[in-house]
Amino acid sequence: VKMVTMTLEVLPSLKGGGFKLPEKDKSKAFRGDFKTLKMDTEIQGRKVILKDLDVNYDSREVGLGEMRFQSTGNIGFDRQIEILGIAYLSPEVVRIPELKGPSGKIEIPIRMFGDMSAPQTDTAYTLKILTERAAKNFLKGELGRKAKEAADKIRAAAEAEAARLKSLADEEKRKAEEAAKREAEAAAKRALDEAAKNAPAPVKQGVEDLKKKLKF
């Protein structure tokens, strides 16, 4: 827990701030509760090989929330250790979204070595991986934002074009309806003229009156 906290405190996020413990918590011992501990080990020569170490720990007084640590490595009979693993933290507690890994949690890669009573951490190893991931996640977010902006522009242009085409179609429809109306009126006028051609005078007058009424 101490190593994870130290790593987070020296790591700035892309937005300019890293994980900071509250001042009142910094003086506290790193106490907490082990939730589960699973180990798969094998002895080879004078070393205990950690084929799989899986620990769930509640760092209640440190401010990291519940942490899971999965690792492999070895512990020598001379108390020298070499451990490589990942600490998984809640993104609701450690709010550095750029450090989210494939699991959806904040993933802190850790390499520990040296005497098991005072092991050292390879900070360069941790920071290199986290910096690359943060940059990748930031770039992914930027590309996603730009892709959404481009999609929104394309969608708006498509909607505008659809509205323009509909307007043109409506105009063409109106023109076609007007042309059909004029053709029908002309046909009716020709029919009336033909009917009145050899008709008696009263019929002719009636036809003329009808044409005026219909505005032919």
RODO-2510 file (C-alpha; in nm, 4 decimals, decimal comma):
residues 216
     n   res          X          Y          Z
     1     v     0,0000     0,0000     0,0000
     2     k     0,2822     0,2375     0,0874
     3     m     0,4508     0,1755    -0,2473
     4     v     0,1287     0,2354    -0,4405
     5     t     0,0655     0,5605    -0,2514
     6     m     0,4201     0,6852    -0,3079
     7     t     0,3910     0,6072    -0,6779
     8     l     0,0617     0,7925    -0,7122
     9     e     0,1913     1,0978    -0,5277
    10     v     0,4858     1,1450    -0,7645
    11     l     0,2770     1,0824    -1,0748
    12     p     0,1107     1,3937    -1,2222
    13     s    -0,2042     1,3410    -1,4233
    14     l    -0,2447     1,4981    -1,7677
    15     k    -0,4649     1,7622    -1,6061
    16     g    -0,1865     1,8777    -1,3790
    17     g    -0,2598     1,6979    -1,0542
    18     g    -0,1763     1,3618    -0,9089
    19     f    -0,3256     1,1614    -0,6261
    20     k    -0,2809     1,3393    -0,2934
    21     l    -0,3479     1,1929     0,0469
    22     p    -0,5282     1,4277     0,2863
    23     e    -0,2776     1,5865     0,5233
    24     k    -0,4396     1,4208     0,8257
    25     d    -0,3838     1,0780     0,6683
    26     k    -0,0177     1,1139     0,5786
    27     s     0,1028     1,0569     0,9351
    28     k    -0,1037     0,7419     0,9823
    29     a     0,0399     0,3958     0,9678
    30     f    -0,0536     0,1892     0,6683
    31     r    -0,3147    -0,0151     0,8462
    32     g    -0,6041    -0,1949     0,6847
    33     d    -0,7767    -0,5279     0,6486
    34     f    -0,6857    -0,8258     0,4347
    35     k    -1,0003    -0,9440     0,2568
    36     t    -0,8576    -1,2428     0,0683
    37     l    -0,5131    -1,3878     0,0016
    38     k    -0,4409    -1,6592    -0,2538
    39     m    -0,0989    -1,7989    -0,3418
    40     d     0,0271    -2,0592    -0,5826
    41     t     0,3922    -2,1337    -0,5001
    42     e     0,6671    -2,3743    -0,5916
    43     i     1,0145    -2,4241    -0,4449
    44     q     1,3009    -2,4250    -0,6933
    45     g     1,6465    -2,4530    -0,5438
    46     r     1,6778    -2,1861    -0,2787
    47     k     1,3837    -1,9796    -0,4000
    48     v     1,0096    -1,9809    -0,3475
    49     i     0,8525    -1,9130    -0,6855
    50     l     0,5326    -1,7096    -0,6669
    51     k     0,3431    -1,8452    -0,9643
    52     d     0,0348    -1,6453    -0,8649
    53     l    -0,0192    -1,4059    -0,5746
    54     d    -0,3662    -1,2492    -0,5474
    55     v    -0,4409    -1,0175    -0,2543
    56     n    -0,7485    -0,8094    -0,1778
    57     y    -0,6802    -0,5439     0,0837
    58     d    -0,8943    -0,2668     0,2318
    59     s    -0,6638     0,0296     0,3012
    60     r    -0,9255     0,1968     0,5209
    61     e    -0,6951     0,4554     0,6808
    62     v    -0,4904     0,5496     0,3780
    63     g    -0,7486     0,6777     0,1324
    64     l    -0,6976     0,4234    -0,1441
    65     g    -1,0150     0,2260    -0,0751
    66     e    -1,0113    -0,1442    -0,1540
    67     m    -0,7064    -0,2554    -0,3492
    68     r    -0,6320    -0,5770    -0,5346
    69     f    -0,2755    -0,6814    -0,6042
    70     q    -0,1920    -0,9597    -0,8496
    71     s     0,1689    -1,0572    -0,9058
    72     t     0,4312    -1,3188    -0,9821
    73     g     0,7930    -1,3404    -0,8730
    74     n     1,0215    -1,5133    -0,6301
    75     i     1,1462    -1,4951    -0,2702
    76     g     1,4945    -1,6257    -0,1986
    77     f     1,5981    -1,8077     0,1167
    78     d     1,8372    -1,5133     0,1614
    79     r     1,5265    -1,2880     0,1916
    80     q     1,5856    -1,1260    -0,1476
    81     i     1,2664    -1,0721    -0,3470
    82     e     1,1770    -0,9991    -0,7079
    83     i     0,8076    -0,9324    -0,7630
    84     l     0,6252    -0,7993    -1,0682
    85     g     0,2564    -0,7210    -1,0413
    86     i    -0,0362    -0,4836    -1,0830
    87     a    -0,2333    -0,3000    -0,8171
    88     y    -0,5976    -0,2417    -0,9082
    89     l    -0,7688     0,0611    -0,7539
    90     s    -1,1199     0,1986    -0,7720
    91     p    -1,1615     0,4848    -1,0250
    92     e    -1,4157     0,6371    -0,7854
    93     v    -1,1440     0,6743    -0,5220
    94     v    -0,8354     0,7441    -0,7322
    95     r    -0,9711     0,9947    -0,9808
    96     i    -0,7065     0,9842    -1,2524
    97     p    -0,9098     0,8469    -1,5455
    98     e    -0,6089     0,8559    -1,7788
    99     l    -0,4634     0,5654    -1,5779
   100     k    -0,7516     0,3260    -1,6343
   101     g    -0,6405    -0,0070    -1,7698
   102     p    -0,8245    -0,2772    -1,9661
   103     s    -1,0019    -0,3877    -1,6473
   104     g    -1,1750    -0,0486    -1,6166
   105     k    -0,9931     0,0121    -1,2882
   106     i    -0,6891     0,2241    -1,2141
   107     e    -0,3993    -0,0143    -1,2786
   108     i    -0,0612     0,0562    -1,1196
   109     p     0,2221    -0,1715    -1,2439
   110     i     0,4731    -0,2410    -0,9662
   111     r     0,8161    -0,3999    -0,9646
   112     m     0,9644    -0,4696    -0,6216
   113     f     1,3121    -0,6035    -0,5451
   114     g     1,5714    -0,6191    -0,2707
   115     d     1,5583    -0,7349     0,0900
   116     m     1,2042    -0,8273     0,1895
   117     s     1,2316    -0,6251     0,5112
   118     a     1,2791    -0,3039     0,3117
   119     p     1,2058    -0,3724    -0,0557
   120     q     1,2609    -0,1092    -0,3211
   121     t     1,0322    -0,0215    -0,6075
   122     d     1,1367     0,0412    -0,9658
   123     t     0,9698     0,3803    -1,0046
   124     a     1,1069     0,4257    -1,3555
   125     y     0,9365     0,1020    -1,4642
   126     t     0,6035     0,2129    -1,3160
   127     l     0,6129     0,5673    -1,4487
   128     k     0,7143     0,4558    -1,7981
   129     i     0,4120     0,2241    -1,8304
   130     l     0,1698     0,4694    -1,6697
   131     t     0,2900     0,7623    -1,8798
   132     e     0,2494     0,5608    -2,2006
   133     r    -0,0992     0,4475    -2,0967
   134     a    -0,2024     0,7988    -1,9937
   135     a    -0,0864     0,9397    -2,3265
   136     k    -0,2661     0,6602    -2,5152
   137     n    -0,5898     0,7132    -2,3216
   138     f    -0,5657     1,0901    -2,3673
   139     l    -0,5090     1,0504    -2,7412
   140     k    -0,7943     0,8000    -2,7621
   141     g    -1,0202     1,0493    -2,5871
   142     e    -0,9133     1,3304    -2,8193
   143     l    -0,9625     1,1156    -3,1288
   144     g    -1,3012     1,0073    -2,9969
   145     r    -1,4007     1,3686    -2,9380
   146     k    -1,2853     1,4744    -3,2847
   147     a    -1,4590     1,1741    -3,4431
   148     k    -1,7823     1,2711    -3,2656
   149     e    -1,7460     1,6318    -3,3840
   150     a    -1,6896     1,5110    -3,7415
   151     a    -1,9883     1,2750    -3,7165
   152     d    -2,2052     1,5568    -3,5828
   153     k    -2,1004     1,7817    -3,8722
   154     i    -2,1709     1,5062    -4,1266
   155     r    -2,5086     1,4382    -3,9655
   156     a    -2,5991     1,8098    -3,9699
   157     a    -2,4910     1,8405    -4,3355
   158     a    -2,6928     1,5308    -4,4275
   159     e    -3,0004     1,6665    -4,2512
   160     a    -2,9603     2,0030    -4,4254
   161     e    -2,9240     1,8311    -4,7648
   162     a    -3,2289     1,6137    -4,6952
   163     a    -3,4295     1,9261    -4,6080
   164     r    -3,3080     2,0961    -4,9283
   165     l    -3,4016     1,7974    -5,1420
   166     k    -3,7411     1,7772    -4,9752
   167     s    -3,7945     2,1454    -5,0446
   168     l    -3,6998     2,0918    -5,4088
   169     a    -3,9293     1,7902    -5,4280
   170     d    -4,2137     1,9885    -5,2747
   171     e    -4,1543     2,2672    -5,5269
   172     e    -4,1494     2,0220    -5,8181
   173     k    -4,4665     1,8619    -5,6873
   174     r    -4,6334     2,2020    -5,6624
   175     k    -4,5287     2,2884    -6,0177
   176     a    -4,6553     1,9531    -6,1465
   177     e    -4,9894     2,0009    -5,9703
   178     e    -5,0217     2,3510    -6,1161
   179     a    -4,9387     2,2220    -6,4651
   180     a    -5,1949     1,9423    -6,4285
   181     k    -5,4539     2,1938    -6,3091
   182     r    -5,3862     2,4214    -6,6069
   183     e    -5,4097     2,1250    -6,8454
   184     a    -5,7404     2,0172    -6,6909
   185     e    -5,8779     2,3695    -6,7164
   186     a    -5,7688     2,3945    -7,0800
   187     a    -5,9313     2,0590    -7,1583
   188     a    -6,2550     2,1676    -6,9874
   189     k    -6,2518     2,4969    -7,1772
   190     r    -6,2038     2,3146    -7,5079
   191     a    -6,4887     2,0793    -7,4221
   192     l    -6,7205     2,3711    -7,3419
   193     d    -6,6236     2,5536    -7,6598
   194     e    -6,6886     2,2371    -7,8609
   195     a    -7,0278     2,1902    -7,6942
   196     a    -7,1323     2,5487    -7,7655
   197     k    -7,0122     2,5556    -8,1254
   198     n    -7,3407     2,4476    -8,2932
   199     a    -7,5687     2,4998    -7,9927
   200     p    -7,8627     2,7391    -7,9799
   201     a    -7,8035     3,0924    -7,8547
   202     p    -7,9343     3,0244    -7,4990
   203     v    -7,6925     2,7307    -7,4656
   204     k    -7,4039     2,9387    -7,5951
   205     q    -7,4881     3,2090    -7,3442
   206     g    -7,5017     2,9512    -7,0677
   207     v    -7,1620     2,8179    -7,1668
   208     e    -7,0145     3,1687    -7,1642
   209     d    -7,1622     3,2331    -6,8212
   210     l    -7,0150     2,9063    -6,6950
   211     k    -6,6695     2,9920    -6,8361
   212     k    -6,6764     3,3268    -6,6550
   213     k    -6,7802     3,1585    -6,3349
   214     l    -6,4970     2,9072    -6,3697
   215     k    -6,2625     3,1915    -6,4739
   216     f    -6,1664     3,0208    -6,8008
***
